[in-house]
Amino acid sequence: MSRQHLGRVALLAAAALVLAVLLPATAAAATGTYLRLAHLSPDTPNVDVTVTGFTGRTYQLTGVGYGAVSTYQTVDPGTYTVQMRASADPSAAPLLTGTVRAEQGRAYTAAVLGPQAGASITLLTDDLTRPGPGNARVRVLQGAQTAGSVTATWHGEPMTGPVAFATATPYVTAPAGRGTIDLAPTNGAPFTLPVDLAAGGVYTVIVVQRGGGLAGQVQTDALGGGAAPTGGIETGFGGTADGPPAPGRAARALPVQRPAAPAAAPPVVLPAPAPVRLVIPAIGVDAPITTIATDATGALVPPTSTALVGWFAAGPPPGGTGPALLAGHVDSRAGAGVFFHLRDLRAGDRVDVVRADGSVAAFTVTKRVEAAKAAFPTDLVYAPTPGPELRLVTCGGAFDHTARSYLDNVIVAALPTDGVGWTLR
């Protein structure tokens, strides 16, 4: 792993600040917009945090102490005011106030950084770009004032140059697996941090002060959707291509996009209940789920029956962190398949996945994408996400009678119906 240059996170000294993050749309892979909080000001007391959108929607988290990092909260895209008050006196004036702007499909960490006298709310963009096969991506966030600068190495290879207090590095690529990250501060004794980096995962290593010494903690920013199969997904045989469409809802309220195809990602399998049944009331789907995998060429093999839905079991299960993939046939020569009306789903439609333990992972449709199989949107389907997301895939577009294959794939993205809420860890 090559030495990476440091990227300093600018600290703003004013108590009120505006942070606008405007990145190209092509970098966004997650369907949702995610925000989490990090308290990394060593001498600032515990705080209660209120995040208020300009539309009036409010999110709150209480008792956030130094070193705490919340889970991600799904939020609507837009501009938010963040206020932090001392937990001991919630009626007092805010200790810090900031304004942050969150864009669709991105993840952010709003961090309190610096000593209390000059602390500020800094918005970090959590770059969830997929690592290459067998790799993870890691950055270092230095929240220990007593440490001075800190250098991190993984398997004996430098991950960063010296990381100053209240700054963060860019993400760097590191080999996935178990091991230790060695952290060497300019002030204090070196120490090691045991880690288990999943292939396809994205992580932040945070240096904090603990009991007069130093400690490290690993935060999982996102997990991926398994080793991305090559090319599009063959889930249609054209049995209805020349005939009238089967009855169903004809409205197509979701915008159609045609993204370009990025590179593949390595596998991630999470310990969560396996899906056993898919229910989509809006289009009349109530079907059993089987597992599917890739063949020797890396192509995803769809279910053997047009009445079955296939779960790509090399990725996360529905409800586990990361993008879960369910694929089903649009048709066959015998007629319509289980996903014939997938193209008719609208934003707001409910999708329920019944799992092996009897629980239900409930999702709400957010968008539909129709993409050429020759330019399959691998990032949209398989890129790491900070929370549970769902992808439903079938065939669509024009039918090539010679190849007996549809030219496009229809992809529906969905987020958990109840959202992803804040907790402290």
Buried (B, 14 or more C-beta within 10 A) or exposed (E): BEEBEBEEBEBBEEBBBEBEEEEEEEBBBBBBBBBBBBBBBBEBBBBBBBBBBEEEEEBEBBEBEBBBBBBBBBBEEBBBBBBBBBBEEEEEEBBBBBBBBBBBBBBBBBBBBBEEEBBBBBBBBBBBBBBBBEBBBBBBBBBBBEBBBBBBBBEEEBBBBBBBBBBBBBBBBBBBBEBBBBBBBEEBEEBEBEBEBBBBBBBBBBBBBEEEEBBBBBBBBBBBBBBBBBBBBBBBBBBBBEEEEEEBBEEEBBEBBEBEBBEBBBBBBBEBBEBBBBBBEBBBBEBBBBEBBBEEEEBBBBBEBBEBBBBBBBBBBBBBBBBBBBBBBBBBEEEBBBBBBBBBBBBEBBBBBBBEEEEBBBBBBBBBBBBBBEBBBBBBBBBBBBBBBBBBBBBBBEBEEEEBBBBBBBBBBBBBEEEBBBEBE
